[in-house]
Amino acid sequence: MNKKFYTKRVPFIIFVAAMISACTSTTIVKPKETLLGSWVITTIQTKSVIAQSSPSLSFNTENKLSGSASCNNISSSYTSKNSSLTIGAVATTRKMCLPALMEQESHLLQALGKVKRFQLNNGQLSMYDQRGSLQLQAKASEREKSRK
């Protein structure tokens, strides 16, 4: 083979190979985590929630918050900017449940009223008061995980 072949063709072949390998790259770009959606509360301040009690929060695009406080349904409004979070007055239904659930619900509502800031990390929502004390922790609901 002559020298011209190598000097003209080899750089072209290297370029084509680089382009093909770049097109088949498997870099995965994760979507930015967002407060929107449904969350299952796992911890109220430092206590784990009662098994099978299923307290939850759902944030929608119209700045409405809804969910379950353990026994009763809740609804409110919210505003968020960056990592700050302000939750309006919370309305609840008035069902009576077992005393342990009613106590957990009371703690949850108190904690929710103190929330001023939130943090998202790998499908985990942490909500803090003004002093930085953890008030609530939640994980993305299974339905939300399958959407993302």
Number of C-alpha atoms within 10 A of each C-alpha: 5 6 7 9 9 12 10 10 11 12 11 12 12 11 11 12 12 11 11 11 10 10 9 8 8 8 6 6 6 7 7 7 14 12 19 17 17 22 25 20 26 22 19 23 17 12 13 13 19 14 7 7 16 17 25 21 22 19 19 14 9 10 13 16 22 19 20 21 26 24 21 18 17 20 19 16 17 17 13 14 8 8 12 15 19 17 18 15 12 15 13 17 12 10 9 10 13 8 9 11 19 17 13 21 22 14 17 22 15 13 18 22 16 19 23 19 22 22 17 17 10 8 16 17 21 19 25 22 18 11 10 12 14 20 25 24 23 21 21 22 18 11 11 14 12 8 7 9
